[in-house]
């Protein structure tokens, strides 16, 4: 069965998606709420999302090879994440997926999966 990793286009396409996501977050004031939760230098954030998405989409498990189980909720607990942050993250990722020209069916599948994960990260009401 073809994985999301394969359907996205593999390693280079995952990297391109992550780069576009963080470029948008860094440039667009609509995403200020989530940008301010990140360090000034986004290099490590970019790498960690790239490594995570590689394995999460069915490709090489680069994140778990480096850090073990991601424990996403635990790792995000120090950051206030409510509906606004979830929605900003989702809007930024949807725009990044559009900008790298993922096909519609794949975007819909990834959007549903991303939303489930992003909603699970919430640790604030509202």
ChimeraX attribute file (.defattr): number of C-alpha atoms within 10 A of each C-alpha:
attribute: neighborCount
match mode: 1-to-1
recipient: residues
	/A:1	4
	/A:2	7
	/A:3	13
	/A:4	18
	/A:5	19
	/A:6	15
	/A:7	13
	/A:8	21
	/A:9	13
	/A:10	17
	/A:11	16
	/A:12	11
	/A:13	17
	/A:14	23
	/A:15	18
	/A:16	16
	/A:17	24
	/A:18	24
	/A:19	19
	/A:20	20
	/A:21	23
	/A:22	21
	/A:23	15
	/A:24	18
	/A:25	24
	/A:26	18
	/A:27	11
	/A:28	12
	/A:29	11
	/A:30	14
	/A:31	21
	/A:32	14
	/A:33	18
	/A:34	21
	/A:35	21
	/A:36	11
	/A:37	13
	/A:38	14
	/A:39	10
	/A:40	9
	/A:41	8
	/A:42	15
	/A:43	11
	/A:44	11
	/A:45	14
	/A:46	18
	/A:47	16
	/A:48	17
	/A:49	19
	/A:50	22
	/A:51	23
	/A:52	19
	/A:53	23
	/A:54	22
	/A:55	16
	/A:56	18
	/A:57	18
	/A:58	14
	/A:59	18
	/A:60	17
	/A:61	16
	/A:62	18
	/A:63	20
	/A:64	14
	/A:65	11
	/A:66	11
	/A:67	10
	/A:68	10
	/A:69	9
	/A:70	12
	/A:71	9
	/A:72	12
	/A:73	14
	/A:74	9
	/A:75	10
	/A:76	13
	/A:77	13
	/A:78	10
	/A:79	14
	/A:80	15
	/A:81	23
	/A:82	16
	/A:83	16
	/A:84	16
	/A:85	23
	/A:86	21
	/A:87	18
	/A:88	18
	/A:89	21
	/A:90	19
	/A:91	17
	/A:92	22
	/A:93	23
	/A:94	18
	/A:95	16
	/A:96	22
	/A:97	23
	/A:98	14
	/A:99	13
	/A:100	16
	/A:101	12
	/A:102	19
	/A:103	12
	/A:104	11
	/A:105	9
	/A:106	14
	/A:107	17
	/A:108	13
	/A:109	11
	/A:110	19
	/A:111	17
	/A:112	13
	/A:113	11
	/A:114	17
	/A:115	15
	/A:116	11
	/A:117	14
	/A:118	20
	/A:119	16
	/A:120	13
	/A:121	22
	/A:122	20
	/A:123	16
	/A:124	13
	/A:125	9
	/A:126	9
